[in-house]
Every structure is written in C-alpha cells, then in structure tokens.
Amino acid sequence: MASPQIALQRERLRIFLRVIAMAAAIGAVYGVALAPKDFSPVVSILVGIANGVLISGCIAAIEIFLLRRGASARRILGLPFIAVVLLKTVAYAGIVSIFVIGAPQLARIFPGVLRPTPLDQRTELVTIGFSLALTLIFVIVLQAAGLVGRRTFRNLMLGRYRQPRAERRFFLFVDVVGSTAIAERLGPLQAHRFLAAVFSATAEPVAACGGEIYQYVGDEIVITWTEEDGKPGARPLRCFFLMEQALDELREDFRARFAAEPGLRAALHLGEVIAGEVGEVRRAIVFHGDVMNTAARLEQATRELGCRFIASADAIKSLELTDEIQLKDLGELNLRGRRQPIGAWAVEAG
C-alpha cells in the first residue's frame, strides 16, 4: 500500500496544477487588457500567462507544499488567523512586486518582435494592486477553508445544501484506542496535546483518500465520502490503513512526548442521509440518518469482537475492492438499538 505522503503529494500536485491553469487564464485576459500599445496581442497574452503562472506558481507552491510540514510551518500556522493572513499577504506582496516590475523583461524571449518596455507607473500600480487583491482573496479563502474543511467550505459557498438533499454516503468512525487510560495518566492538558497530535498525523491520509472530516467527537474522528467519491480504490478502507501507517511512522515521537503509542479501531457503513445547512450565526452542513448511528454501533462491536476494523456488508458491496484488502465474514450482527441484524466483515490490510 502506497505511503500516505506519496498519495497526498499526488493530490496536492493536482490542486497545484489547477491553480496554475486558472492563473494562466486570468493572466492571459489581464495581459491583453493592460498591455502597452507597442505589444502585439499574441505577445501580450504570452507575457500575461507567464506573469500569472510565475506569481501563482510561487505562492501556490509555498501554500500547498512548503507550509504543510516542518516546525517552522507549524509555528506560522499556529498564529492567530488575522496574523497568518497579514504575514502571508506581506510576504506574497514582495513576490508579486518582483514579478510585476520584472515582467517586461520577459519580452527578451521575443527578440526582433519588440524591445523590453517598462510599464508606466499607473499600469504598474494597477497590476500590483490587482495581483495583491487576488492574492489576499486566495490567502483568506485557504485559511477559512482550513477551519471548516475544503469541501465543506466549497459547498457552503456554492449553497449546495441550502435545500436539504438525500445522499448515499460512507461514514468511517475512527476511535483512538485506550485514550481514556492515557488521559487519566497524562492529565487534561497533555491528553489534549496527545489527541491533537493524533488528529494532526491522521489528517494527511484522510486528505490523500479524498475524505471529508465531518467532526471530532472526543477521541473519535468521523470521516465521510459520497458513495461516488468513496467507491474507487475502496478509499474508506485505504484511509484507515494509511492512518495507521502514518501513526506507526511517528511511534517513536509519540513515545518520547507522551510515553504512549496511539492505536486505532474503526467501523464503516454506507447508507442514505439527509444533508443540509443549519444555523444562522454559525452555519454548518449536517447529516441526519440511521447510517451514523449504525456506524457508531459497529465501532462499539469492534471492542466486543476483538476486531480492529469492521465494515458493513452494504459498504463492502459498494466498494471497488483491491488485492490489498483482506475480509473475514462476521455473519449477521445484532447491534444495540437496531431491530434487524446487519451483515458485517472484519477488514485487514493484505
């Protein structure tokens, strides 16, 4: 099974390329709109694209790749929201100014077509202001999306769930094993830091598998996919094993910091929920349905049956399984709160 870092880097590369493509399109339009009179339309488009790609490429590379790892990145992202926005905007202003002021020199790649012509002061200021405005919007959107989740933020912006709608979704309940005993030994503050470290370490595998963290409930993470998004490559199953792998790679660090080794157990179920926006002062997208209750009951069954991971027969039936997944039939389970038994499988990585 590929490491979570490799899978996540692929996902980040896809996002990076989307940003570059959008910047190239905006740069082309803007290049024509504010091009000096002695620039031909073709050259204006090419210079605009180059300018947009260079600026967005630098900023997107910092946001998507560099600020995702390392102690320095954690310190920066640990600052208050407004401080992060201002710090990034100032830093990116320097990048924008360098490229905008130096952009006319790109004309040197078209020898004989035109000479390098510095932008007049007004055009230069307008270009820098336009670039900074887009950069500020980009930074604010990224920071806001990080608070509620990228998919949730996108759905809130687009109003996808303004009207309640029925969806078939996978719900993966992941519980931190032995967290109660660890909390009693460490105390409230260190217990919080322990869980925060676990949640941080497992966030990348969730992103790599296209999952959406719905909520944190105590020592539990609830992750969801639409049926369409979760089906390819059995993403919900892969997600759990990549989460375990990510924690295993940090096992020595957890021993040193907390004298504890985090373990996980999980349950997966698929079914129909009603998804919709709620709240006024603070809006959120919530899901209602028996699917989550059943997934929670299956997670409790992992303790009774001594399994790390249980998936319902409905979930297994829908997934595109790979040779990496090993299944053991648990038959029909009688779960507390359910009238009808439910078919279930124990899941292991091959």
VEXBADO-817130 format. One record per residue: y, z, x of N, C-alpha, C in turn. Coordinates in steps of 0.05 Angstrom, whole numbers, plus 5000, padded with zeros to 4 digits. Last residue first. Layout:
YZXYZXYZX...
This chain:
487050674922484650584937485050574967489451254889490151024906487650934922487351424823487551474851488251214866487351704759488251484776488451584805483451804702484551924726485151694745485151614635483951554661485151714683483951684564485451734589483751664613485151664494483651574517485251604542486252224453487351984466485651914491485152474386484752474415485852214427490052644337488052464346487652484376493853044333491553054315489252884326497053434383496253164373493853184355497853944401499953824386499353544375494053854460495354044442497653904428489153334461491653454471492953634450483153154478484453284456486853434467481252524506482352794510483652904484475752124517477852194497478652484502474851934586474051944558476452004540476251854637476152134628475352164599474351404686474651444657474251744650478151284741475851424732476251494703480550764785480650904760477951054754484850574838482150654830482250824805488750064864488550274844485650324837488749624896489549874909489150114890487749174867485449294880486149564893491849264808491249144833488849294845493649124739492449294760491849134785498549084700497148884716496049034741498049484640498849444668497249214681495949594590498249414591498849334620491749954598491149694585493449494589494450404616492650244635492149974624497050574569498550494593496850314611492650684536494650494527496250394551490051094564488750834561490650614553494551454607493251404581491951124581493151754669494551554654493051504628494052274715492652184691494351974677493352544777494752344762492952254739490252954799493052924808494652744789486153404762486853134770489753124780484053864737484053844766484553564776484353954684482153784693482053754723488954264679486454364667483954204678492853964704492154224715489454314705493053504672492253474700491553744712494953684623492053644626491153604654500353654630499153914629496153904633500853104626501453234652500353514653499553034573497752924593498253054621504153264551501553384546499453294566507952884568508153164577505553314573506152434540506152434569506352714581507052614488504352564497504152564527512652644488511052884483508252854493513852104497514552304517513052564513511951864450510951784476511452004497514251984402511952154410511052094438521551954409518851854401516652034412527651744436526251924417523551794409532051754489529751624477528351834459539051624503536751794500534551644486544651544542542551394529540051574527550951864532548451844546546551664529557652104539555751924527553251904545561552624526559752524547557652364534564552604479565852674504564152584528559952394448562752284447564152344473553052234435555252384447557852244445548351704450549151944435551552064450545051074443547151234455547751474437537850974442540550954431542551134446531250794426533250844447536050794435525251004404527850924394529850994415519050764430521050974427523550844414512050634436514650564425516450804422508750724500508850704471511650644462504851004552506350774542506350784511504551494604503851394577505751164570502251884658503651634649502651564621503352444701502052324677503652094668502152804763503652634745501952544721503953214819501953124799503552984777505253344888506053234862503553204845507753814938505653644926506453554898510954024997511153944969508753764961509854565035509154285034509154195005514055045068512554955045512054655046518155235099515455345103513755285078523054975096522355155074519655295077523954715145526154805129525355015108518854585167520954715183523154845166516254345123515154595135517254745151519553905116519454105095518254365106518453635164521153715158521253935137513053515157513953695179516753795175513353155113511953405111512853605133515352655106517252865111516053145112511052345092512452275117514452485125509852565043507952615065509352555092513952365011513852645017512052715041512251825011514951895021515052195028507351864985507451765013510151845026508852024934507152194950507352124980511651564920513051814921511452014938507551194921509651164940511351424942504651384877503451394903505451354925508351284835507451554841506251574869509050724838511350904842510351184849504250504823505050484851507350684857504550624768502450744785503250734814509050314752509050614749506850754765507349774768509549924781509550224777503249374768502749654760504849844772504948864778504049024800503549314794508748864718508048724743507248914766510249284678507649154679506949024706515449474676513449634689510849494694518449094648519149154676516949304690515949084598516248844613516748894642516549614581513849504585513949254603521649954618520749794595518049684601520450584649520650294652520350174624522451234674521651044653522050754662521151904693521851634701520851444679522752554703521852374682522952094689520753084743522352834742521152654720521253794746519953554736521853314736523154304750521754184774520353924767528054194704526954394722525754274747528153554695527753784678526454004694532052994701530653204716530453444698531252344671532352614673530752784692530251804683531451874658532652154659530651354732530351644729531751724703527250764728529750894720529251194716524150324776524150534755526950634750523149954816524649864792524750074770520750124861518950034840520449964814525150304891523550084901521649964880526750744861528450504862526850264871522451084873523051014845524650754844522851124929520550994917520950914888527951404930527651134940525150994930526951914908528751724894528351444904524152274938522652104919524351904904527952544967525952394981524452204963530852804926532152604943530152424957527053154905528152944888529452724904526353484951524053324939525153094922531453694957530353534978527953364968531853974909533753754914532753574936527854354917527454154896529353914900530354634960527654524963527254294942535054814938535154624960532454484965532955174900534554934892534654724914530655534935528855384916530355134906535055744960533255574976531355414958537156014914538755814929536955634945532956364893534256144877535655934894527256454937529656544924531056314911522256354961524756264975527256394963518456574927518456654955521056584968519556354877519456644880519656734909519055814890521655924882521756224885513655774899515455714921518255834915511655884848511056064870512956024894513855424823514455694813513955904835511654974848514455034851515255314842506454774847506955034859509855104862508354084848506154284847507054544860512853784807512553884835510554124834511053234765511553524768511153604797513052694728512152774755512953064759511652254679512452524683511252614710513451634659512051764680513152044684513051204606514251454615512451584635514250534586512650724602514350964608516050294521516750394547514450554560518449874473516049974485516550044514523850034429522849914454520150034461528649964378525950034386525149884411535350204380533449984380530750084389541850374355539150454363537150224361547550074382545850104358543050174366548650144435550550244415549250274388545749964477544450154459546450284440548949614505546349524496545149704475554049614526553649704499550949624487555149514578554649284561554249354532555750034598557949844600557649604580550650234588552950354575555250164575547649904622547149894593549450024577549750064672549949784663549549764633548150604672550950524674551450244663542550544672543950684650546850604649541850284721541150144696542450274672543850674758544950394757544350264730545751334742543551134746544650854741549951674740548251654716545851474719552051654792551951914777550051904754552051134809550251324823550051594808555950914779553150834773551251034786560451124805559851204777556951144770559950854854559851154853559151244825560350314838558050414853557750714851565450324814563150254798560550354812568650444858568550624835566150574818567749994891567050264901566750454877569649574859566849564869565949854877574949714853573249704829570349714837576449654907576749914894574949924869575649104914574149294930574149574917579348884879576548834875574749034889583949074905583449154877580449114871583548834955583349124953582749214925584248294940581748384953581348684951589448324920587248234903584648324914592248484967592348644943590048574924591248045001590348315008590248494984593847644970590947624977589847894984599047824969597647784944594647784949600247815024600248075010598748054983599747265034598147455049597947715034603647045002600846984997598947175010608147275027607547334999604647284993608047075079607847355075607047425046603546505087606246625085605946915076598146465134599046485106601946595106598046005189598146275178599146285150593845475198596545545188596545825177590645055244590745325232593545395223591044365221591444575242591344845228585943935196588544075194588644275216582143585217582743575189585443705184581443665271582343405263583043385233576344145261578244005279578943725269574644605228575144335217577044185236574645085251572044965249572244685236579745265246578945145271576245015270580345535199580845245199580145115225579846055210577345915203577745615202584746245215583546145240580946005234586046455165586946185172585646075197583646985169582346765155583346495162586247425190584947235209583746995196588147675145590047585164588847375184583147765120585247605106587247495126580348085157579347825150581447645137583648535161582848385185581948105178583948715108586348625122585648455146578648875098579848665082582248545097578049305134576349065136577648825122581949655115582149545142580549295146579949765065582549635067582849515095575450055076575049785069577649625069577850545088576250415108575950115101580350665038581950635063580450485084575850685005577950485000579650445024572851115025571750845026573950635023576451525014575651475041574551195044576851494957579251454974578451385003571451604942572851354934575151294952570652114964569051884973570351624966574452404935574652384964573052154975572552364883575052244889575452214919567552664889567652384880570252244889566853064949567553024921567952724914561352904995564152974989564652944959556452695005556552964994559353064988557152225030556452215002556452484989558052435082560152275068559652285038553152675094555652835094557852695078549652245091549352465072551852635071551551945135551751835108551452055087550252295177553052225172553452115144544552315175546152555169549052485162541151755143542451885165544152125156542351245092540651405110542351545131545750935064543351035050541651205067549950665086550550925073548151025057547750175104548450385123548850655110546349865055544449925076545250175093550349845016547549815008545649905029555349925042554650075018551550075013555149575086555649865090554650025066554249095060552249185080552649485085558849055029556249085015554149195035562648975069562849205052560149265039560848485094561248735109561148985092560648145049558248195065558548445081565848125030563848255014561348315030568147855075569148115066566948255050564947385080565247565102566147845094565347155028562747235039563047435062570847055024569547225005566947335016571546695068573046945067571647145048568146275053567646415078569046695078570646115004567946215004567346375029575645955025575446165005572746285004574045535058575345765070575246005051572045185019570245285040571445535054576545094987574145214975572445334997579844855026580745095012578345245000576944395038577244595059578144855046577544134989574944194999575044415020583144074982581644234963578944314974586844155045585443985026583744155007592944465057590044495057588844295036598344445052597144255071594144285073599544865017599744585007598344385026594845405017597245275026597244985019591445664959591345524984594045404991590445964913592646044931592645904957586345694885588745784871591045844889582345594922583745374911586345464898580646124932581545954954583145714944578846294882581346414893582446244916574146004878576245974858578946074869571446194924571945904920574245864901571046744915572546644937573246354935567546764871570346854868572046744890562946554897564046414874566946494870562146934937562546654945563846494922561147394907563547374924564147094932556147254884558547294867561147274883553047224932553346994914555747014896553447754950554447534967554947284949550848024909553648084915554847854930545647814915547147774890550147814894544348004966544647714962546147654936544048554954545948454974546448154970539648564919542248644910544448534928535648404956536148244932538948314920535848824992536548555001537148374977533949244960536749244969537648974979528649074955530349104931533249104939527049105008526948854994528748854969527649645017529349465032529349185019523549844985526349894977528249704992518949675012519449584984522349624976519749955060519649665060520249555032519750495043522050385056522150085056514750575021516950565003519450455016509850115050511350365050513750345031504349815013506849795029508450055028497650005017500050005000502550005018
